[in-house]
């Protein structure tokens, strides 16, 4: 299973930039929080990063967000990106699994999920959405929730379509 900081390190540069750009444009409080955390980790003032050219700032942020010490910030950024930008994907997945949710957000998850139901839900996502955001979502879903489904873990490890860093 990949922790949030590992996900940030394994996603393509294009997707990593998309995540940061989305936060910068659509979720300024999260973006500012991440900038502040990265600055603190680098022993800098946030204004130093804010004044950098955006591509340089984002490269610095991504390098730091892929470190274990900033896993909480990476998780915050990923969660915001998924819930806000990819709400339809979350809704489709949870609906296919028969899990009650409110716009892709759940209060509690079942301890296990039937193999066939899970496979059908994953196939639905992969048929409808680009594989890399699906892989990020499913990794984050299994890592960030209290229910860690062994069958989802096995799919994330064994299904080539869910591997990050591939062009499947």
Backbone as JSON, one array per atom type, in Angstrom:
{
  "sequence": "XXXXXXXXXXXXXXXXXXXXXXXXXXXXXXXXXXXXXXXXXXXXXXXXXXXXXXXXXXXXXXXXXXXXXXXXXXXXXXXXXXXXXXXXXXXXXXXXXXXXXXXXXXXXXXXXXXXXXXXXXXXXXXXXXXXXXXXXXXXXXXXXXXXXXXXXXXXXXXXXXXXXXXXX",
  "N": [[0.84, -1.17, 0.0], [0.43, 2.23, -0.71], [1.46, 5.09, 0.94], [0.34, 8.49, 1.41], [2.43, 10.36, 0.88], [4.07, 8.75, -0.67], [2.44, 8.27, -2.87], [2.41, 10.85, -3.97], [5.01, 10.94, -4.84], [5.09, 8.95, -6.78], [3.21, 9.5, -8.78], [2.66, 10.72, -12.12], [4.59, 13.47, -13.43], [2.9, 15.31, -14.7], [0.35, 14.81, -13.58], [0.91, 15.31, -10.88], [1.48, 18.03, -11.0], [-1.02, 18.9, -11.85], [-2.55, 18.39, -9.59], [-1.45, 20.21, -7.72], [-1.9, 22.62, -9.1], [-4.69, 22.6, -9.23], [-5.33, 22.92, -6.52], [-4.16, 25.43, -6.07], [-5.7, 27.08, -7.72], [-8.4, 26.49, -7.05], [-8.73, 25.82, -4.37], [-7.69, 27.63, -2.31], [-7.15, 27.94, 0.55], [-6.19, 25.34, 1.3], [-3.99, 25.14, -0.41], [-2.37, 27.28, 0.52], [-1.86, 26.34, 3.1], [-0.36, 24.05, 2.54], [1.84, 25.21, 1.22], [2.88, 26.67, 3.39], [3.56, 24.57, 5.14], [5.51, 23.2, 3.65], [7.41, 25.23, 3.43], [8.09, 25.54, 6.14], [9.21, 23.03, 6.64], [11.45, 23.25, 5.08], [12.78, 25.17, 6.4], [12.21, 27.85, 5.82], [10.65, 31.03, 5.16], [7.2, 31.27, 4.31], [6.7, 33.25, 2.37], [8.99, 33.29, 0.84], [8.79, 31.01, -0.79], [6.39, 31.67, -2.06], [7.12, 33.81, -3.67], [8.68, 32.67, -5.57], [9.02, 31.61, -8.97], [6.26, 29.93, -10.39], [6.57, 27.26, -11.48], [9.03, 26.49, -10.42], [8.46, 26.73, -7.67], [6.44, 24.77, -7.42], [7.88, 22.48, -8.11], [9.66, 22.35, -5.96], [7.8, 22.03, -3.89], [6.63, 19.55, -4.58], [8.82, 17.84, -4.36], [9.24, 17.94, -1.61], [6.75, 17.08, -0.63], [6.79, 14.42, -1.2], [8.12, 13.22, 0.8], [8.32, 11.35, 3.87], [7.93, 12.92, 6.21], [6.11, 14.87, 5.52], [3.73, 13.6, 5.07], [1.12, 13.95, 6.11], [0.41, 16.44, 5.05], [0.53, 15.84, 2.33], [-1.54, 13.98, 2.21], [-3.7, 15.61, 2.91], [-3.75, 17.38, 0.72], [-4.2, 15.55, -1.42], [-6.67, 14.47, -0.64], [-8.36, 16.73, -0.75], [-8.18, 17.35, -3.49], [-9.23, 15.02, -4.65], [-11.88, 14.88, -3.53], [-12.98, 17.31, -4.32], [-12.34, 17.78, -7.1], [-12.69, 15.3, -8.35], [-15.17, 14.28, -7.67], [-17.33, 12.98, -8.97], [-16.18, 10.52, -9.71], [-15.7, 9.37, -7.2], [-18.32, 9.19, -6.25], [-19.42, 7.42, -8.16], [-17.92, 5.07, -7.62], [-18.52, 4.44, -4.89], [-21.3, 4.2, -5.06], [-21.54, 2.04, -6.85], [-20.55, 0.08, -5.21], [-22.53, -0.07, -3.38], [-22.49, 1.45, -1.08], [-23.55, 3.68, 1.32], [-23.44, 7.18, 0.96], [-22.53, 10.68, 0.99], [-22.39, 12.72, -1.53], [-19.99, 11.43, -2.35], [-18.59, 11.17, 0.01], [-18.11, 9.31, 2.94], [-19.46, 8.13, 6.05], [-18.94, 5.79, 7.45], [-17.38, 2.65, 6.71], [-17.91, -0.66, 5.4], [-16.4, -3.53, 6.95], [-15.39, -5.42, 5.22], [-15.44, -6.21, 1.69], [-17.29, -7.66, -0.93], [-15.68, -9.71, -3.36], [-16.53, -9.81, -6.12], [-18.24, -7.6, -6.34], [-16.49, -5.51, -5.73], [-14.59, -5.82, -7.81], [-16.22, -5.27, -10.04], [-16.88, -2.59, -9.52], [-14.36, -1.34, -9.62], [-13.68, -1.94, -12.28], [-15.68, -0.44, -13.54], [-14.85, 2.2, -12.87], [-12.34, 2.27, -14.17], [-13.13, 2.01, -16.78], [-14.38, 4.37, -17.26], [-12.9, 6.59, -16.4], [-9.61, 8.21, -16.51], [-6.76, 6.09, -16.04], [-4.7, 6.77, -14.16], [-5.66, 8.81, -12.23], [-7.67, 7.14, -11.14], [-6.15, 5.05, -10.01], [-4.73, 6.53, -8.09], [-6.86, 7.41, -6.49], [-7.95, 4.93, -5.54], [-5.76, 3.86, -4.13], [-5.44, 5.88, -2.2], [-7.97, 5.74, -1.0], [-7.89, 3.19, 0.2], [-5.76, 3.56, 1.93], [-6.36, 5.81, 3.53], [-8.72, 5.3, 4.89], [-10.51, 3.7, 7.61], [-11.19, 1.08, 7.14], [-9.39, -1.39, 5.75], [-9.32, -3.05, 2.99], [-8.5, -6.28, 2.16], [-8.83, -7.5, -0.35], [-8.95, -5.3, -2.07], [-6.41, -4.28, -1.68], [-4.93, -6.39, -2.78], [-5.74, -6.15, -5.45], [-4.68, -3.63, -6.06], [-1.99, -4.18, -5.94], [-1.67, -6.28, -7.78], [-3.03, -5.75, -10.25], [-2.32, -4.58, -13.34], [-3.42, -2.33, -14.49], [-3.79, -0.58, -12.44], [-1.39, 0.36, -11.62], [0.92, 2.84, -10.79], [2.86, 5.13, -12.71], [2.86, 3.81, -15.08], [1.73, 3.39, -18.48], [-0.69, 2.26, -19.0]],
  "CA": [[0.0, 0.0, 0.0], [1.19, 3.46, -0.8], [1.06, 6.22, 1.78], [0.1, 9.7, 0.61], [3.69, 10.93, 0.38], [4.55, 7.87, -1.73], [1.61, 8.56, -4.04], [2.9, 12.09, -4.57], [6.28, 10.64, -5.49], [4.93, 8.0, -7.88], [2.35, 9.97, -9.87], [3.38, 11.38, -13.22], [4.78, 14.91, -13.2], [1.72, 16.04, -15.18], [-0.71, 14.69, -12.58], [1.35, 16.01, -9.67], [1.28, 19.46, -11.27], [-2.46, 19.11, -11.89], [-3.01, 18.41, -8.19], [-1.05, 21.5, -7.14], [-2.6, 23.7, -9.82], [-6.08, 22.6, -8.81], [-5.38, 23.53, -5.19], [-3.83, 26.86, -6.2], [-6.8, 27.8, -8.36], [-9.74, 26.19, -6.55], [-8.77, 25.57, -2.93], [-6.59, 28.46, -1.82], [-6.73, 27.64, 1.93], [-5.36, 24.14, 1.31], [-2.73, 25.47, -1.07], [-1.56, 28.09, 1.44], [-1.44, 25.46, 4.19], [0.71, 23.19, 2.02], [3.01, 26.08, 1.03], [3.43, 26.97, 4.73], [4.18, 23.35, 5.68], [6.74, 22.97, 2.89], [8.36, 26.27, 3.85], [8.56, 25.21, 7.49], [10.08, 21.85, 6.52], [12.69, 23.71, 4.45], [13.29, 26.25, 7.26], [12.05, 29.09, 5.07], [9.37, 31.71, 5.35], [6.32, 30.99, 3.18], [6.81, 34.28, 1.35], [10.1, 32.92, -0.04], [8.22, 30.11, -1.81], [5.35, 32.37, -2.81], [7.74, 34.72, -4.63], [9.34, 31.9, -6.62], [8.25, 31.31, -10.18], [5.37, 28.83, -10.02], [7.11, 25.93, -11.8], [10.08, 26.21, -9.44], [7.77, 26.53, -6.4], [5.77, 23.47, -7.45], [8.92, 21.44, -8.08], [10.11, 22.29, -4.56], [6.7, 21.48, -3.09], [6.47, 18.12, -4.87], [9.96, 17.13, -3.77], [9.02, 17.85, -0.17], [5.53, 16.31, -0.35], [7.05, 12.99, -1.37], [8.89, 12.77, 1.97], [7.45, 10.88, 4.95], [7.63, 13.95, 7.2], [4.99, 15.68, 5.06], [2.65, 12.7, 4.67], [-0.17, 14.54, 6.47], [0.12, 17.49, 4.06], [0.25, 15.16, 1.06], [-2.88, 13.41, 2.35], [-4.65, 16.74, 2.87], [-3.8, 17.84, -0.66], [-4.85, 14.52, -2.22], [-8.08, 14.37, -0.23], [-9.06, 17.9, -1.29], [-8.22, 17.19, -4.94], [-10.17, 13.95, -4.99], [-13.25, 15.2, -3.14], [-13.48, 18.47, -5.06], [-12.22, 17.67, -8.56], [-13.09, 13.97, -8.84], [-16.34, 13.86, -6.91], [-18.11, 12.02, -9.77], [-15.53, 9.22, -9.62], [-15.95, 8.86, -5.85], [-19.74, 8.83, -6.2], [-19.6, 6.2, -8.97], [-17.32, 3.93, -6.91], [-19.3, 4.1, -3.69], [-22.63, 3.75, -5.5], [-21.36, 0.69, -7.4], [-20.33, -0.84, -4.07], [-23.72, -0.07, -2.53], [-22.15, 2.11, 0.18], [-24.24, 4.96, 1.52], [-22.49, 8.29, 0.97], [-23.06, 12.01, 0.68], [-21.53, 13.31, -2.55], [-18.69, 10.77, -2.39], [-17.98, 11.14, 1.34], [-18.79, 8.31, 3.76], [-19.28, 8.17, 7.51], [-18.34, 4.52, 7.86], [-17.24, 1.66, 5.65], [-17.96, -2.05, 5.87], [-15.08, -4.1, 7.24], [-14.96, -6.17, 4.04], [-16.25, -6.0, 0.5], [-17.33, -8.85, -1.79], [-14.74, -9.63, -4.48], [-17.2, -9.51, -7.39], [-18.74, -6.23, -6.28], [-15.31, -4.63, -5.8], [-14.04, -5.9, -9.16], [-17.14, -4.55, -10.94], [-16.75, -1.14, -9.25], [-13.05, -0.91, -10.15], [-13.79, -1.99, -13.74], [-16.49, 0.71, -13.91], [-14.0, 3.4, -12.82], [-11.3, 2.21, -15.21], [-13.77, 2.18, -18.08], [-14.98, 5.7, -17.35], [-11.95, 7.64, -16.0], [-8.2, 7.89, -16.78], [-6.27, 5.11, -15.06], [-3.86, 7.31, -13.09], [-6.49, 9.3, -11.11], [-8.34, 6.0, -10.51], [-5.16, 4.39, -9.17], [-4.48, 7.4, -6.94], [-8.04, 7.35, -5.62], [-8.08, 3.63, -4.86], [-4.69, 3.78, -3.13], [-5.78, 6.8, -1.11], [-9.14, 5.18, -0.35], [-7.5, 2.08, 1.07], [-4.81, 4.02, 2.94], [-6.89, 6.85, 4.41], [-9.92, 4.88, 5.6], [-10.3, 2.73, 8.68], [-11.34, -0.26, 6.57], [-8.36, -1.73, 4.77], [-9.82, -4.26, 2.37], [-7.42, -7.12, 1.62], [-9.03, -7.73, -1.79], [-8.55, -4.07, -2.77], [-4.94, -4.26, -1.62], [-4.45, -7.36, -3.77], [-5.95, -5.56, -6.78], [-3.73, -2.52, -6.24], [-0.67, -4.76, -6.16], [-1.62, -7.22, -8.89], [-3.68, -5.33, -11.49], [-1.42, -3.66, -14.07], [-4.14, -1.09, -14.8], [-3.78, 0.26, -11.25], [-0.02, 0.69, -11.28], [1.34, 4.22, -11.11], [4.1, 5.17, -13.47], [2.71, 3.04, -16.32], [0.87, 4.05, -19.45], [-1.81, 1.35, -19.27]],
  "C": [[0.89, 1.24, 0.0], [0.6, 4.52, 0.13], [0.94, 7.45, 0.89], [1.38, 10.31, 0.06], [4.27, 10.06, -0.74], [3.74, 8.08, -3.01], [2.1, 9.81, -4.74], [4.22, 11.87, -5.31], [6.15, 9.77, -6.72], [4.05, 8.5, -9.02], [3.2, 10.66, -10.94], [3.56, 12.85, -12.88], [3.56, 15.73, -13.63], [0.59, 15.98, -14.15], [-0.34, 15.42, -11.3], [1.13, 17.52, -9.83], [-0.21, 19.8, -11.3], [-3.03, 19.22, -10.47], [-2.68, 19.75, -7.55], [-1.77, 22.66, -7.8], [-4.06, 23.77, -9.4], [-6.21, 23.28, -7.44], [-5.13, 25.04, -5.27], [-5.01, 27.65, -6.75], [-8.13, 27.65, -7.64], [-9.85, 26.0, -5.04], [-7.59, 26.31, -2.28], [-6.2, 28.19, -0.37], [-5.85, 26.4, 2.03], [-4.0, 24.43, 0.7], [-1.82, 26.26, -0.15], [-1.04, 27.26, 2.61], [-0.27, 24.58, 3.75], [1.97, 24.02, 1.79], [3.67, 26.36, 2.37], [4.14, 25.75, 5.31], [5.49, 23.03, 4.97], [7.8, 23.98, 3.3], [8.93, 25.95, 5.22], [9.53, 24.03, 7.44], [11.44, 22.22, 5.92], [13.36, 24.81, 5.25], [13.32, 27.58, 6.52], [10.78, 29.78, 5.51], [8.51, 31.42, 4.13], [6.45, 32.0, 2.04], [7.95, 33.98, 0.37], [9.6, 32.01, -1.16], [7.21, 30.84, -2.69], [5.93, 33.28, -3.88], [8.48, 33.98, -5.74], [8.43, 31.78, -7.83], [7.49, 30.01, -9.91], [5.94, 27.45, -10.33], [8.21, 25.54, -10.82], [9.45, 25.92, -8.07], [7.13, 25.14, -6.35], [6.77, 22.32, -7.44], [9.44, 21.25, -6.65], [9.04, 21.63, -3.69], [6.56, 19.98, -3.32], [7.62, 17.3, -4.3], [9.76, 16.93, -2.27], [7.81, 16.98, 0.17], [5.72, 14.81, -0.56], [7.91, 12.42, -0.23], [7.94, 12.37, 3.1], [7.05, 11.96, 5.96], [6.45, 14.83, 6.8], [3.82, 14.82, 4.56], [1.28, 13.29, 4.97], [-0.56, 15.63, 5.46], [-0.19, 16.88, 2.7], [-1.16, 14.57, 1.09], [-3.95, 14.49, 2.27], [-4.85, 17.22, 1.44], [-4.54, 16.82, -1.55], [-6.34, 14.43, -1.91], [-8.88, 15.53, -0.83], [-9.22, 17.78, -2.81], [-9.24, 16.13, -5.35], [-11.62, 14.35, -4.72], [-13.81, 16.35, -3.96], [-13.44, 18.28, -6.57], [-12.79, 16.37, -9.11], [-14.28, 13.4, -8.08], [-17.15, 12.81, -7.66], [-17.52, 10.62, -9.69], [-15.79, 8.58, -8.25], [-17.39, 8.38, -5.72], [-19.99, 7.53, -6.97], [-19.08, 4.96, -8.23], [-18.17, 3.5, -5.73], [-20.69, 3.61, -4.04], [-22.55, 2.33, -6.04], [-21.16, -0.35, -6.3], [-21.55, -0.94, -3.17], [-23.46, 0.54, -1.16], [-22.85, 3.46, 0.24], [-23.19, 6.07, 1.65], [-23.23, 9.59, 0.73], [-22.05, 12.68, -0.24], [-20.11, 12.75, -2.52], [-17.98, 10.69, -1.06], [-18.8, 10.19, 2.21], [-18.51, 8.54, 5.24], [-18.57, 6.92, 7.99], [-18.33, 3.55, 6.7], [-17.42, 0.26, 6.22], [-16.54, -2.58, 6.06], [-14.51, -4.86, 6.05], [-15.87, -5.81, 2.87], [-16.15, -7.26, -0.36], [-16.41, -8.64, -2.99], [-15.4, -9.19, -5.78], [-17.68, -8.06, -7.44], [-17.59, -5.23, -6.42], [-14.73, -4.63, -7.21], [-14.92, -5.13, -10.15], [-17.01, -3.04, -10.76], [-15.44, -0.6, -9.81], [-13.08, -0.9, -11.68], [-14.61, -0.8, -14.27], [-15.64, 1.98, -13.94], [-12.98, 3.41, -13.95], [-11.88, 2.36, -16.61], [-14.24, 3.61, -18.32], [-13.97, 6.84, -17.14], [-10.53, 7.24, -16.38], [-7.62, 7.02, -15.65], [-5.48, 5.73, -13.91], [-4.67, 7.94, -11.95], [-7.24, 8.18, -10.39], [-7.37, 5.29, -9.56], [-4.84, 5.21, -7.92], [-5.64, 7.31, -5.96], [-8.11, 6.04, -4.85], [-6.97, 3.42, -3.83], [-5.0, 4.66, -1.93], [-6.96, 6.26, -0.31], [-8.74, 4.09, 0.64], [-6.55, 2.51, 2.18], [-5.45, 4.94, 3.97], [-8.11, 6.43, 5.22], [-9.6, 3.83, 6.64], [-10.42, 1.3, 8.19], [-10.27, -0.46, 5.5], [-8.75, -3.08, 4.19], [-8.68, -5.03, 1.73], [-7.58, -7.34, 0.11], [-8.7, -6.48, -2.61], [-7.03, -3.95, -2.79], [-4.35, -5.2, -2.67], [-4.62, -6.82, -5.19], [-4.94, -4.46, -7.05], [-2.32, -3.04, -6.53], [-0.61, -5.53, -7.48], [-2.2, -6.77, -10.22], [-2.82, -4.26, -12.17], [-2.12, -2.33, -14.36], [-4.1, -0.1, -13.64], [-2.37, 0.64, -10.79], [0.29, 2.13, -11.68], [2.67, 4.17, -11.85], [4.06, 4.32, -14.73], [1.8, 3.8, -17.25], [-0.33, 3.19, -19.82], [-3.09, 2.11, -19.44]]
}
